[in-house]
Amino acid sequence: MGQTDIITQLQASDFTIDPDQKWQIIVHETIAPIEARLTKVMNHIPREGNFRDGFSLTFVTDLKDKYYLQGNYQLMHPRKGALILFMVPIGPDKDGFIQYEIIFT
């Protein structure tokens, strides 16, 4: 099964918020992976004609002083393995750690 097939089959239920679960975001092969935690899984209003119900994921990283621009980054999913997904920085959380969002439509 290819990357595109896996991504098109993902549902919000494939993602579970577990505060102890560490995710890794790989921004470049020469940069150490960023540790992240999934903090929010939000279902979107179903839209007629979409092949799945949309949802979004919010991750909080272990970074405070640095963020990476929106773009395609590799996210290591605990069960699905490596996924290349479009991520957008959405600013710091209440403690100052940088958050990223991924939206599935």
C-alpha positions, 0 to 999 in steps of 0.5 A, a space after each residue: 500500500 502506497 503513501 497516498 493510499 494510507 493517507 486517503 484511508 486515515 480517519 480521526 479514529 486512527 489517532 488517539 490522544 495519549 499524553 505519554 505517547 511521543 510522536 516524531 516530526 522529521 523536518 530534514 534528514 540533517 536535523 534531529 527529529 522534533 518530539 511532539 504530542 498529539 493534543 487535539 483531534 477535532 472532527 469537522 462538519 461532514 460535507 456532501 461529496 467528500 469521501 471521508 469526514 474531515 478532521 484536524 490534528 494538533 500537535 505540541 512540540 518540545 520547541 519554544 524558540 524555533 518553528 518551521 514554516 508550513 510544508 510537507 514533513 514526515 510524521 512518525 505514526 505509532 501504527 501507520 509508520 512514516 507519513 508525509 503530511 502538510 503541517 502548519 505552525 499555529 503558534 505557541 500553546 499556553 506554556 510557550 511550546 510551538 504547535 502544528 496543525 494537520 487538516 484532512 478533508 
